Amino acid sequence: MIGLAFDGVIKDYRGLRPLRVANLSVETGERVTLAGLDVAAAETFVNLATGAGLPDQGEVRVMGEPTSAITEGDAWLASLDRFGIVSHRAVLLDGATIAQNIAMSYSLSIDPIPGGIRAKVDALARDTGIAEGDLERHTAAVSAATRVRAHLARALALDPSVLVLEHPTLRVDRADVPALAASIVQATRGRALAVLAISDDDELAKGMNGRRLKLNAATGETKKMGTGLFIRFFGE
C-alpha cells in the first residue's frame, strides 16, 4: 500500500522557484529520506501532504485518497489522524515535563498524569529512546535530541499511517545524530507506517537505513542516493 504519493506536483510558495515534485511515493513499511528541500520548501511539502494546502498542479494522495477529495473542514480534521508529524514548528511546553508533553496527545489532564495514560507515555518513551531520567525533567532543560524524541513520541501516539519528519536534526548536536537515527528506526519498527524524513543530513539518512532520495528543485525529479536499501520494517 502506498502511504504517500506526489505526482506532477507544482506549488508556488513565493520561494526562488515553485516547489516541484514530479513523482514520489512512500509505501507502508518503508523508510525514505528525501534531501533537497530547504526549510521553507519542507514546510510547503508537509502542508501539501496533510492537505492543509493543495497543489497548483498535480495530485497528492494519502493512503490512495487524493487530498483534493477532502472538501469539508471536519473531514480534513479527521484526515489528520492519518499523520504523525515531527517538526521544529510544533510546540512543546517548556514549563511541563517531557512525560506531560507526551501525555497531552491523549488528555489535557496531565497533573498528575492518569494511570492508563501514564502507561502509554512510558511505552512511547521506551520506543523512542527517551531516557527514564528525562521523563520528569522540564522540557526546557533537556537536549535538542530529547526534544525531537518527544515530538516523535507524540507523533506516534495515535497510531498514524504516515510519519513525516521535517528536518529533525536541524538543532541537534552532531554527536547525537546517530543515536537519534537509531531511535527513529526502533520506534517505527513493527508499526505499519510509511516513513518520510525530509533532511539533507547524511548521517541521519545512513542511520535510518532506508531508501535515500534527492530532489532536483528545478525539475522536481528525484534520484537515488547512496546504498540505502528498500527496508520493509514491520514484522522484522
C-alpha positions in Angstrom: 0.0 0.0 0.0 1.4 3.4 -0.9 1.0 5.7 2.1 2.0 8.9 0.5 2.4 9.9 -3.2 3.2 13.1 -5.1 2.5 13.1 -8.8 3.3 16.0 -11.1 3.1 18.4 -8.2 3.8 22.1 -8.6 3.2 24.6 -5.8 4.1 28.3 -5.8 5.1 29.3 -2.2 6.8 32.6 -3.0 10.3 31.0 -3.0 13.0 31.3 -5.5 11.1 28.8 -7.6 7.9 26.8 -7.1 8.1 23.5 -5.2 8.1 20.8 -7.8 7.8 17.1 -7.1 7.4 15.1 -10.3 7.0 11.7 -8.8 7.5 10.4 -5.2 5.9 7.5 -3.4 6.4 6.0 0.0 5.0 2.6 0.8 3.7 1.4 4.1 6.6 -0.4 5.7 9.2 1.8 4.1 11.7 4.4 5.4 12.7 7.1 2.9 14.9 10.1 3.4 14.4 13.0 1.0 17.1 15.6 0.5 17.0 18.8 -1.5 14.3 20.8 0.3 15.2 23.9 2.4 13.2 24.8 5.5 10.5 26.8 3.6 10.1 24.2 0.9 9.8 21.4 3.5 7.0 23.3 5.3 5.2 23.7 2.0 5.7 20.0 1.3 4.3 19.0 4.7 1.3 21.3 4.1 0.6 19.6 0.8 1.0 16.1 2.3 -1.5 16.8 5.0 -4.0 18.6 2.8 -3.5 21.9 4.6 -2.7 23.3 1.1 -3.5 22.0 -2.4 -1.0 21.9 -5.3 -1.4 24.3 -8.2 -0.8 21.4 -10.5 -0.7 17.6 -9.9 -2.0 15.4 -7.2 -1.1 14.3 -3.7 -2.6 11.1 -2.4 -2.6 9.7 1.2 -3.4 6.0 1.5 -4.7 6.1 -2.1 -7.0 9.1 -1.5 -6.4 12.4 -3.2 -6.1 15.3 -0.8 -8.3 17.3 -3.2 -11.2 15.0 -2.5 -11.4 16.3 1.1 -13.7 19.3 0.8 -15.1 19.7 4.3 -13.4 21.1 7.4 -14.5 18.2 9.6 -13.4 15.6 7.1 -10.0 17.3 6.8 -9.5 17.4 10.6 -10.4 13.7 10.7 -7.9 13.0 7.9 -5.1 14.5 10.0 -5.3 11.4 12.3 -3.5 9.5 9.5 -0.4 11.6 10.0 2.3 11.9 12.6 4.4 15.0 12.1 7.8 15.6 13.7 8.6 19.3 13.2 10.6 22.1 14.8 7.5 24.2 14.2 5.4 22.1 16.6 5.1 23.3 20.2 6.3 21.6 23.3 5.5 23.3 26.6 8.8 24.2 28.2 7.3 24.5 31.6 5.9 21.0 31.5 7.8 17.7 31.8 8.6 15.5 28.8 6.1 13.0 30.2 3.4 15.6 30.5 4.1 16.8 26.9 3.7 13.3 25.6 0.6 12.8 27.7 -1.1 15.8 26.1 -1.5 13.6 23.0 -4.2 11.8 24.9 -5.6 14.3 27.5 -5.2 17.8 28.9 -5.3 16.3 32.4 -1.6 16.0 33.0 -1.1 16.9 36.6 -1.0 14.2 37.6 -1.0 12.0 34.5 -3.8 9.4 34.8 -2.5 5.9 35.3 -3.7 4.5 32.0 -2.2 7.3 30.0 1.0 7.1 32.0 1.5 3.5 30.9 1.2 4.7 27.2 3.6 7.5 27.9 6.2 5.2 29.4 5.8 2.7 26.4 6.3 5.5 23.9 9.3 6.8 25.8 10.9 3.3 25.7 10.1 3.0 22.0 11.6 6.4 21.1 14.7 6.1 23.3 13.9 8.8 25.9 15.9 8.2 29.0 13.9 7.4 32.1 15.6 10.3 33.9 14.5 12.8 31.2 10.8 12.0 31.5 10.3 14.1 34.7 12.6 16.9 33.6 11.1 20.1 32.3 11.3 20.3 28.5 13.4 23.4 28.6 16.1 21.5 30.4 16.6 18.6 28.0 18.8 18.3 24.9 17.6 19.0 21.4 17.8 15.3 20.6 15.5 14.5 23.5 13.0 17.2 22.3 13.0 15.5 18.9 12.3 12.2 20.6 9.4 13.8 22.5 8.0 15.1 19.2 8.4 11.6 17.8 6.6 10.0 20.7 3.7 12.5 20.3 3.6 11.9 16.5 3.3 8.1 17.1 0.8 8.3 20.0 -2.4 7.9 17.9 -1.0 5.3 15.6 -0.8 7.2 12.3 -0.4 5.7 8.9 2.2 8.1 7.6 5.1 9.6 9.6 6.8 12.7 8.2 9.9 14.1 9.9 10.7 17.7 8.9 14.5 18.4 9.2 14.5 16.6 12.5 18.3 17.1 13.2 18.2 20.9 12.5 19.1 21.9 16.0 20.6 18.5 17.2 24.2 18.2 18.3 26.1 16.3 15.6 27.3 13.8 18.1 23.7 12.9 18.9 22.6 12.3 15.4 23.5 8.5 15.0 21.7 7.6 18.2 18.7 9.7 17.2 18.5 7.9 13.8 18.6 4.6 15.7 15.7 5.8 17.9 13.7 6.6 14.8 14.3 3.1 13.4 13.5 1.5 16.8 10.3 3.5 17.2 9.0 2.8 13.7 10.0 -0.9 13.5 6.9 -3.1 13.9 4.4 -0.3 13.0 2.5 -0.3 9.8 3.9 3.1 8.7 5.1 4.9 5.7 8.0 7.0 7.0 9.5 10.0 5.2 12.3 12.1 6.6 12.9 15.4 4.9 16.6 16.1 5.6 19.9 16.8 4.0 21.7 15.2 7.0 23.7 12.3 5.5 24.4 10.9 9.0 20.7 10.7 9.6 20.0 9.1 6.3 22.6 6.5 6.8 21.3 5.7 10.2 17.8 5.3 9.0 18.9 2.5 6.6 16.2 3.0 4.1 15.8 4.4 0.6 17.6 7.7 0.1 16.4 10.2 -2.5 17.5 13.7 -3.5 15.0 16.2 -5.1 16.1 18.3 -8.0 14.5 21.6 -7.2 14.5 22.8 -10.8 12.9 19.8 -12.4 11.1 18.1 -9.5 12.8 14.8 -10.4 14.2 12.5 -7.6 17.2 10.3 -7.8 18.5 7.6 -5.6 21.5 8.3 -3.4 24.0 6.1 -1.7 23.5 2.4 -0.9 20.4 2.5 1.3 18.1 -0.5 0.8 14.4 -0.7 0.5 13.5 -1.9 4.0 10.1 -3.3 5.0 10.3 -2.9 8.7 7.1 -4.1 10.2 7.2 -7.7 11.2 11.0 -7.6 11.4 
